Amino acid sequence: MTLPGTLVDFITHRDHRLMRRVNRWYPPRWVRLWALWATRAGDGWLWSLLGIVVLVFGGEARFEAVGAAGLAAGAGIALFVNLKKAAKRRRPHCFQPHCWVTLLPPDQFSFPSGHTITAFAVSVAMIQFYPELTAALMFCAVSVAASRILLGMHFLSDVLAGAAIGTALALAAAWLV
């Protein structure tokens, strides 16, 4: 077996082991509500609201910040749509049903997590202009990423790749702007 094949098998095995644990776990009500809220916030309305608030109250850097976040998010969306079609990785619910979630996934494929790419693209881009918001923005981005795993929408490697891609796009966009 080749090294890339061995690495993919290694990651897949651990992804599936974690998925089986998560899909059988029935967490406390507050965890379920937090995960549902976080994933819905990651649908896009939170990032749009953040952009509006920054445009109104963001001071001199507001246009650059929103421009960088918009550029990173737009590039992220274009990238994840094409990567999902190329990778064609099935979602966790295709392998094992989730014990408490009945949400339908937004699309057919799992890799990479689009919610996570967008969350990190917007959050990291905004942090470049407003470092005082780091804790709040990273809490939101990590919450979105974790919720995707807890809700059985993605594997751990999907959200890790999404976080890395979103961060890279945000740093590039902030540099360009």
C-alpha positions in Angstrom: 0.0 0.0 0.0 1.2 3.5 -0.8 1.9 6.1 1.8 -1.0 8.4 0.7 -3.4 5.4 0.8 -2.2 4.4 4.2 -2.7 7.9 5.5 -6.2 8.1 4.0 -7.0 4.7 5.6 -5.6 6.0 9.0 -7.7 9.1 8.9 -10.8 7.3 7.7 -10.6 4.7 10.4 -10.4 7.3 13.1 -13.1 9.4 11.6 -15.5 6.5 11.5 -14.6 5.5 15.1 -15.4 9.0 16.4 -18.5 9.1 14.2 -19.9 5.9 15.8 -19.3 7.4 19.3 -20.9 10.7 18.5 -23.9 9.2 16.6 -24.7 7.0 19.6 -24.2 9.7 22.3 -27.4 11.4 23.6 -26.0 14.7 25.1 -27.6 17.0 27.6 -30.3 19.3 26.4 -28.0 22.4 26.5 -25.4 20.7 24.3 -28.1 19.7 21.8 -29.5 23.3 21.7 -26.0 24.8 21.4 -25.1 22.5 18.5 -28.4 23.3 16.7 -28.0 27.0 17.3 -24.3 27.0 16.2 -25.0 25.1 13.0 -28.0 27.4 12.1 -25.8 30.5 12.8 -23.3 29.0 10.4 -25.9 28.9 7.6 -24.9 32.5 6.8 -27.2 34.9 8.7 -24.7 35.4 11.5 -21.9 36.4 9.1 -24.3 38.7 7.2 -25.3 40.3 10.5 -21.7 40.7 11.5 -20.9 42.4 8.2 -23.8 44.9 8.7 -22.7 45.7 12.3 -19.1 46.2 11.1 -20.2 48.5 8.3 -22.2 50.6 10.7 -19.9 50.6 13.7 -16.5 49.4 12.4 -14.6 52.7 12.1 -12.0 53.3 9.5 -11.2 49.7 8.8 -14.8 48.7 8.1 -14.7 48.5 4.3 -11.4 46.6 4.3 -12.6 44.2 6.9 -16.0 43.4 5.2 -14.2 43.3 1.9 -11.7 40.8 3.1 -14.3 38.7 4.9 -16.5 38.7 1.8 -13.7 37.8 -0.5 -12.6 34.9 1.8 -16.1 33.6 2.2 -16.9 33.9 -1.5 -13.7 32.1 -2.5 -14.4 29.5 0.2 -17.9 28.8 -1.2 -16.6 28.4 -4.7 -13.8 26.1 -3.5 -15.9 23.9 -1.2 -18.5 23.4 -3.9 -15.9 22.1 -6.3 -13.9 20.1 -3.7 -17.1 18.3 -2.6 -17.9 17.3 -6.1 -14.3 16.1 -6.6 -14.0 14.2 -3.3 -17.5 12.7 -3.3 -17.1 11.7 0.3 -20.4 10.4 1.8 -21.7 12.0 5.0 -21.6 10.2 8.4 -25.4 9.5 8.4 -24.8 7.3 5.3 -22.8 4.9 7.4 -24.7 5.1 10.7 -27.9 6.9 11.7 -27.7 9.6 14.4 -29.6 8.9 17.6 -31.2 12.3 18.1 -30.7 14.6 15.1 -33.2 14.7 12.2 -31.6 17.5 10.2 -31.2 17.1 6.5 -27.7 18.0 5.2 -27.5 21.0 2.8 -25.9 18.9 0.1 -24.9 15.3 -0.7 -21.2 15.3 0.1 -19.1 15.7 3.3 -15.5 16.8 2.4 -14.7 19.6 3.2 -17.2 21.3 5.6 -18.5 24.4 3.9 -20.0 25.7 7.1 -16.5 25.5 8.7 -14.7 27.0 5.8 -17.1 30.0 5.8 -17.0 30.4 9.6 -13.2 30.5 9.7 -12.9 32.6 6.5 -15.1 35.3 8.0 -13.9 35.1 11.6 -10.1 35.1 10.8 -10.5 37.8 8.2 -12.3 40.0 10.7 -9.7 39.2 13.4 -7.1 40.7 11.2 -8.8 44.1 11.4 -10.4 43.8 14.9 -8.1 41.7 17.1 -10.1 42.6 20.2 -12.9 40.4 18.8 -10.7 37.3 18.6 -12.3 35.4 21.5 -15.8 36.0 20.4 -15.2 35.3 16.7 -13.1 32.1 17.4 -15.8 30.9 19.8 -18.4 31.3 17.0 -16.2 29.6 14.4 -15.2 26.7 16.6 -18.8 26.3 17.7 -20.0 26.0 14.1 -17.2 23.4 13.3 -17.9 21.3 16.4 -21.7 21.4 15.8 -21.2 19.9 12.3 -19.5 16.9 14.0 -22.0 16.6 16.9 -25.0 16.8 14.5 -23.5 14.0 12.3 -23.1 16.2 9.3 -19.3 15.9 9.0 -16.3 13.8 10.0 -13.6 15.4 12.1 -11.2 15.5 9.1 -13.9 17.4 7.1 -14.0 20.2 9.7 -10.2 20.3 10.3 -9.7 20.7 6.5 -12.5 23.3 6.5 -10.8 25.3 9.3 -7.4 25.2 7.6 -8.9 26.2 4.2 -11.0 29.0 5.7 -8.0 30.3 7.7 -5.7 30.3 4.7 -8.3 32.1 2.5 -8.9 34.7 5.3 -5.2 35.5 5.6 -4.8 35.7 1.9 -7.9 38.0 1.5 -6.7 40.3 4.4 -3.3 40.5 2.8 -4.8 41.4 -0.6 -7.2 44.0 0.8 
